[in-house]
Amino acid sequence: GDAGSSDTYPIQAGALKKGRHCVIKNRPCKIIEYTTSKTGKHGHAKANITATDIFTEKKLEEICPTSHNMYAPNVTRAEYSLIDIADDDQLTLQNAEGDLLEHLNLGTSSKEV
C-alpha cells in the first residue's frame, strides 16, 4: 500500500539505524547504511539513509532531517517447507500449521525462493 496505510507506522528519522526497515519512495526497504550529518550554523542534523528494496533489492537513498517523521513498513517473516515444484515451476509450500501455499512460481518471483 501507500505510506499512509496501516501497512506502515511513523518513525522519527533520527530513530532509524542500520538493519531496520523504512519506506523510501513508497517502497519497503532495509537500511544498509545510516549516517547523520550536521548542516550549517542554524541547520538541522540530517539522516543519510541508504537502503535496499526488500522485494527487488534495488538500492534507494534518502536524506531527511533527523527530527522529521518517515514511515516504516510492518514486516512479518514466515517460514514454509517446500513440498513440491511442478513441471511449470509452480511451488507448493506448507507452513507449520499445515496450510498450503500454491500461488508462487519460480519463473515469476522477483526474488530467489
N, C-alpha and C positions, 0 to 999 in steps of 0.2 A: 504493500500500500504506500501512500504518500507519507511524508514525515510527520504529519499531524494526526495520523490514525493511532489506534490503540496498539498497533504493532510496534510502537516506539514509546520511549519515555524521555523527558527532558533531562539533560545533564549539563552542568557548567563545564565549559571548555577546559578550564583550569583543573578540573577533577579527573579528566581523562588521562590515561597513561598507556604505554606500550602493552600490547596483548589484549586490551579492552576493545569493545565494539563501539562504533559510532556510525552515523549516517552522513555520507558525503554525496552531494548531487543526487539525492533521493535513492542512494544505493547503500545496502548494509555492508559495512566494511570492518575489517580487523586492523587495528593500528599496529604498524610495523616500526614506525619511528615517531617520536614525540619530543619536541624541544620547545622551550619558551625563550622569547627574546624581549628585552625592554626597548621601547622606542622613544626617542626624544625626551626632552625635559618634562613635558606635560602629557606625554603619550601613555598609553596603556600597555601592559605586558601582552604579548601576542603568543598564541599557541601555534606552532608549525606542525601540522599533522600529516604524515604520510601513511596511507593505509591501502589494503587490497580488498577489492570486492569479494565477499565470501562465496559468491557463486561463479563469477567469471575470472577471478584472480587478477583483474585489471587494476593497475596502480592508480590511485587518486590522491590528490593533495588538497589541503585546506589550510588557510591562515585565518585565525579568528581571535579576537580579544579574549583573554582567559576569563574575563568576567561575564562574557555572553553565554547564553544557553545554546547548546547544539542538541541533537537528538541521538539516542542510542536505540538500536533495534532490540526487541525481546527475542533472544536466540535460544532455542531449545535443541538439544542434541539427542538423537535416538539411535540405538544400535539395533541392527537387523541381521539375521542369519541368511545367507544365500542358500536358497533351496534348489533353484533350477535356472538355467539360461536356455531359453528356447532357440530354435533354429533362426528365428528372426531377431535375435538379440534381446528379446523381451525377458526381463528379470522377474523371478518370483522370490520375494523376500518374506521373512517371518520375524515378528517381534517376540519379546519374552512372554507376552500373554497368549501367543499362538495365532494372532491376527496376521493375515496375509496381505502383502502389498504387491500389486501386479501392474502398476501403471508406468514403471520406469523401463527405459530401453537403452542399452549400451550405446547404440548408434546415435541417439539424440540427446543424451545427457550432456550438460555443459561442463561437467567436471568428472574426472575419473571416479568410478564407483569401486 
